[in-house]
Amino acid sequence: MRPIRPLLAAASVAAALALTATACGPTEDNAGGDPAASASQSADGKITIPEDLKDRLKEHGIDLDKWKNGEWKNWDKDTWLREAKDFVNPIIEDLWDPDRMREAEEPERPVEDGDISGDDGVTDPTPEPVEAQPVAAPYHSGVPEAGKVLFDGPQGPMVCSATVVKDPANPGKSNLVWTAGHCVHAGKSGGWYRNIAFVPSYNDSGKSTAELEKAPREEVAPYGVWWGDWAQTSEQWINEGATTGGQGAPYDFAVIHVTPEKGGNGKSLEETVGSALPVEFAAPATQKIASMTATGYPAAPPFDGQKMFQCKDKPGRLSIKAGQPTMHRIGCTMTGGSSGGGWVAQGKDGKPALVSNTSIGPVTAGWLAGPRLGAEAKGVYEEVSKKFAGQ
């Protein structure tokens, strides 16, 4: 979550392997390239990188060997790839070890005060805080779609929350993950984050931080580590997104296509975790929704990012900027690190569906706000699905 008064940084997260990716809305022309150029894995888990992909990396001045050996830590302006078509994220095996996963956190960012409500649209009264409730372990039993997104930024390893969602092009075999745009891209002040990876059911047994210090990777990440080989967010987030004031928040969503770090067993992410949520892009008006449930791994105090929590509340409306969509808002005490976590409500068929994701909230942690998912979000989702159709 990106708190507003004062505002904290985009929720931190660490490493991911994405070799090419793009962020775009529902446009016909895509400069991101052919997803067939993604790295593949042999039965022994070795990473095979196509020559054309190596050439694409070289176009950005990236030497793959140097990158894997630490060059990815260079955040100079010229090496921080920004444009939608420039996303590159090579897999670095075992980069996300249990210690690095556990230590990923949400760093503080500059404070900005002021009224975030726009002069157009509607903002309902601030909701009463809803105390975040711990999810019963094992998390996979109740919320198998939820997990953590890890990534690296200039401040170090960072963490967000995310949700496995269905892929219309690959029914029953989705490799798509829904999160916030600020969990993959820094917005107008920066570029794509690096080493982006998804860990479904992180710390599934709900161990304490002290217990996790001695836990093997198989317990911390029981369903494996899945690297992003493609990512898309909205052009609005890339051009407007900021860590203060809520800029870009109405378009703060992203879709990541993932692949297992070490080859896996031939099963998709959806098959591996046993579930994926549909995404509802035509949900009823906010005031007609009875309740929404937000799930995440809050990392800022009083939480430590190691356990999963939820908040359930009837949503209200929040207007950030004139001319932009209003956002959903619920009472919730979850803090930074819960960013990107899915908001679930009853879909048209009466079954649970993802209708938003955590984007912003105040440092006082009394509420959360998430974007309404409309045409732009649907365009991002469909572009990623289409690129990996039949794969």
N, C-alpha and C positions, 0 to 999 in steps of 0.2 A: 504494500500500500504506500502511496505517496502522500504523507500527511500534509495538510495545508497550513495550519496556523500553530506553530511554525511548521514548515514542510520538511520532511525527511527525504532522503534519497530514494530512488527507485529501489524496491526491495532487492537485496543482494542475492547473488547466485553465482555458481562457478561453472566449470568447464563444459564445453559441448563440442561435438564434431559435426560441423556442417560444411560441406564442400562447396555448395553453391546454393543460393537462396535469393528470393526476391520479396519485396513488400510492395503490394499494389492493390488497387481497388478493382472493381469489375470492368477492367479494360480488355480489349481484344489483343492488344500488342503487349507482349511480355518480354522484357529485356533480360530476364534472368537466366535463360538458357534451358537446355534439355535436361530434365531430371535423370535421364538415362546415364548422365555423366557422373552420377553419384558413386562414391566408393562402394565396392562390393566386398563380401567376406567369404572366404573359403571354409570348408568344413573344419579345418584346424584353427579357425578364428583369425587367420592372418588378414590384414587389410590390403586390398588390391585397389590401387588408384589408377583410373584410366589415364592414358597419356594426354588426351585432350583436356582433362581436368587439371593435370599438372601444368599444361600450357596456360590455362586460364589463371592459375595461381601465379605463374610467372609474370603474366600481364600486370598483376598488381605488385610486382616486385617481391613476391613471397617465395622464398626457398623453403620447400617443405621440410627438409631435414633441419634447417636452422629454426623453423617455426616450432617443430616438435621439441627442439632442444632449448626452448625458452625465448625465442624471438617474439612469440606472441605477447610477451610482457611489454613490448615496446608500444607505448600509447602516443607517440608523436603524431601530430596532426596528419602528416602525410601517410602514415601507416594505419590510421583508424578509418577503415572503409565505411563510407556513409550511405552511398546511394543504394536504392532498392536492389539493383542488379549486382551489387558488389559483395553481397554476403558470402564469406568463405569461412569455414569452420572445421578444419581437419581434425579427425579423431586422434586423441592422444591417450593411448591405453593406460589405464590405472591412474590417470591424473586425479580422478575423483576417488581417492581412497577414503576410508571412514573418518580420518581426522579432518581432512579437507572438507568433507561434506558437513561434518559437525560444526566446524568453525566458521562456515560461511554465514555472514550476517548482514544486517542492513545498516550501512554507515549513515551518519548524520550529514545533512546538507544545509546550505544557508537558510536562515529564517526569513519568511516574508509574512507580514501582517496585512490585514485588509479584508474587505468584504468580497467573497468569491461569487456571490450571486450576480448574474447578468441583469441588464435592465429590460430584457425581453424574456418571454417564457414564464414559467411558473416555478416557484420554490415553496414547497410546503413547510410547515413548522419543523424545526429541528426535532428529530425523534428522540425519545427517551433511550438512554443507554440500555442495551441488552447484554447481559453477562455472557461471554463466550463459554460454551460448555465443552469439556473434553470429550472426544470421540472414544467410545469403548474399544479397547484392543481385543483381538487383532483388528486393525483398521480395515483390512481387506474384506472382512465379513460384512461391514456396513456401508463402506464407501470405497469399493474396489477401483473406481475410476480416478481417485484423487492421488496426488503425489507432489513432489518437489521439482522445481526447475533450478538447476545450478548453472552459474555462469561466472565469467571473470570480467571485471571492469577495472578502470584505473586505480580504484581504491582497494582492489583485492577480490577474493572470492565472495560471491553474493548469492542470495537465495530468494526465490519466489515460490508460489504455489501454482498448480495447474491441474487440468482434467483431461482424461482420455475421452475423445468424442468420436462419434460414428463417421465413417467415410462413405459417402454415397457411391463412389466409384469402386469401392472394395467392400461390399457388404459382409459383415462378420469378421473382417480381416483388417480393421483400421490400424493405421500407424500415426494417427493425428492426435495432437495434444493442443488444447486451448489454454491460453494464458493472457497476460496483459502485454500491450505493446512495449511498455517501459521495462519489461523483463527480457527483451531481446534487442532493443535499440534505444540509444540515449536521447533520441529526439533531436531538436534543432541545434543543440550544443555539442553533439557528438555523432557517433556512428553505431555500427553493429557491435554488440558485446561478443565475447569469445568463449570458446569451450562450453557451449550450451548443451546441457544434458538433462534428461528427465529421469527421476527415480520414483516409480510408482510405489505406493504404500511404504514410503520412507519410514524406518523405525516401526514396522508393523506391529510389534509386540508392545510398543509404548514404553520402552526402557527409559530410565532417567539419564541425564547427561553423564553422571558418574558411571553408570552401567555401560553406556555407549562407548566410553573411552577404552573399554576392553573387548568390545564386541567385534567379531569378524565382519568383513564386508557382506557376507551372505545374510547376516541378520539385519544389518543396516539397510541393505538394498535386496530384499528377498526375491524380487522379480527382475533383478538386473538393473544395469545402467543403460539408458537408451540415448544415443547422441542425435542431435538434430542435424539432418542432412539437407534440410530446406526450411526456411522461415519466411513468413510474410506478416507484415503489419500494415496499417493504413498509411497512405501518403500524408494524411493529415497529421498523424502522430510524428512521422519523420520530419515534417516541415514545421510543426507547431509545438510539439511536445516539450515540456519543461518540468523541472523538479519543484518549481514554485508556482503558486497561484492557480493551479489546476489547468494550465494551458494544455490543450490537446486531449484532455481527459474524456470527452464524449466519444473519442475515436481510439481509446486506449485498449486495443485488443490485438491479439496475434494468434496465428496458427503455426505450429511446428510439425514437420514430418520427421519421424525418428526412425532409427535403425539400431539394433542391439550392438553394444560395444564390442563384444567378442563372439560374433557369429550367431549366437542363439541356437535354437533347435528348429529353425524354419518356420516358427509360428510368429504371427503378427503380435503387436502390442495388445490389441483387443483380445486375441486368443490367449495370450499369456496371462493377462489379469482377469479374463473372464467376463469383461463388461466394457461398454462404451456408451456414453450418453448422446441422445440426439440433440441437435442445436435448434432452438426455436427462434426464427428471425421475424416472426409476425405475432409476437406475444400480445396479449390484450394491453390496453392502456394501463399505466402503473396503478392507478386508483382502482382498477378492476381486478387486480391480482390479490388473492387472499393472503398469501405469504410467500417469502423467498427464504431459502436456506443457503448461507454462505459457508464454505469450507476452506480451511487453510492451515498453514503452519506459521503462526505469528512468532516473530523472532525478536522484536524490540521489547524491552522491559514492560511489564513484569514477566513476559514469556521468554523462552530461550531458543525457540525455533525447532525443538526436537520432537514436539508432540502436536498431534492434529486436534483442531478445535472447530466448532461450528456455532453460528448464530442464526436464529430464525425469527423473522419479524414481518409485519405487513409493510410493504414499501411505500415510500412517498417520493416526491419529485424534487430534483435539484437542478436549477438553471445555472450554468457556468458562464456562458457568453451568449450575447444576443445573436440570433440567427443560427445557433447550433442546437442539436437535440438536447432536451433535458435528460438528466441521468436518473437512474433508480437510486434510492437511498434507504438504508435500514439502520436501526439502532444496533450497535455491536461494539464490543470492547477489544476486538482483535487489533493487533498493531502491525507494523511493518514486517514483511515476510509473508503475510497473508495475501499480498498482491498477486493478482493473476488467478487466484482460487475461484472455482466455479460457483455461480449462483444458480440454484435449481428451483424450479417452480413446476406446477402442473401444466403439461403441454395440452395441445388441442385434443389429443387422444386420451387425456386423463392420466397419462403416465409422466414420470419425472423427465424434465428436459432442461438443458442448460440455457439460461436466458440472459446471463450477464457474467461479469467477472469483477473481482475487487480491483479498483483503480486508485481511489483517493480516500482520505479521511484525516481528521484532525489529530494533532499530537496528543490531545486529551483522550483520544481513543473512545469516543462515545458513539460514533457512527461510521459507516462505510458507504461509499458511492461507487456505482458501476455503470458502464455505458449501456444504453439501449441498443440492441443488436438489430440494425436495419440493413439497407442496401449495401453500404460500404463493407460491413462485416460479412455479409453473405457473399460479396464478391471475393474477398480475401479467402474465405473458406472454400468456395467453389474452385478458385484458381489452383489452390494447393491440391485439392482432390483430383482435379482434372489432370494435373501434371504427373500424378502417380497412378493414373487409371490402369488397372490390370497388373500392377507391379506388387 
